[in-house]
């Protein structure tokens, strides 16, 4: 006897009927069925991930405390959106999930999450399908701030007109035939980004004027302090923790490129793999920011500022503005 999933069979028959009534073909039916099954798998995967329980790591730093309050202004309904932006791997996503889970207390149906690449049409569909959720989280979604269509949607979904936020999108794509061209969205938003490009672009400025935004950048010394906090909370033997600390102190400097909390995870995996080879292997994975290294040497050289700039331009071929941008970064990290 062949076992049949009645719910799946019913869904497939309803879908076939819908496509047939609209003059669709068998190929369209198969394509639509495949898309629905993929979406079902994705929803189940996301549900499991949202319900997973990771060890809570408490990071004692003013940036995190400020960001938590700003996230709560949106989560608790006092604003339509909070944007946290700053370099990757410094805990924006982790902090956001901790604050969300604390608020929703396991009621994960009230919020939804999206990351990675999206097209304007796919983004519009996702917004429509989740329009009545309490909270939507957009985490490093590629193209979000660089596509004119998605920027227009962002502006509409974040600003009320006559007490409502209305999103519109006109398209002739067949894949959008089941979508309205206009709808009201009630969800609030948290947007996490490594960077917001072209911040002085009038459209981006208009967008940022509608939200609570916060630059989540942490200096070198603070990063190292937080990395040590995280390491102390890790479920590792004392000797492995000490080995990690020893390697960090020997290898990591202010000129280490892309230093973030993922750097620690990489080190831990190497120490667990082979303690005796971990330092050499870790060094091989670390890159140095040559421009930052040069600016640090010039600042400490005793040369006048004009001579520092001249040498920087001669050695790197880069501009005076780049020199001052890096120098400002050095000042902020101390």
Helices and strands as residue ranges (DSSP letters): H 6-21, H 26-51, H 62-75, E 81-85, H 92-104, G 108-110, E 111-117, H 120-129, E 135-142, H 148-158, E 166-168, G 174-176, E 182-184, E 188-193, H 202-208, E 212-215, H 220-233, H 238-251, H 261-273, H 275-285, H 290-300, H 305-316, H 320-332
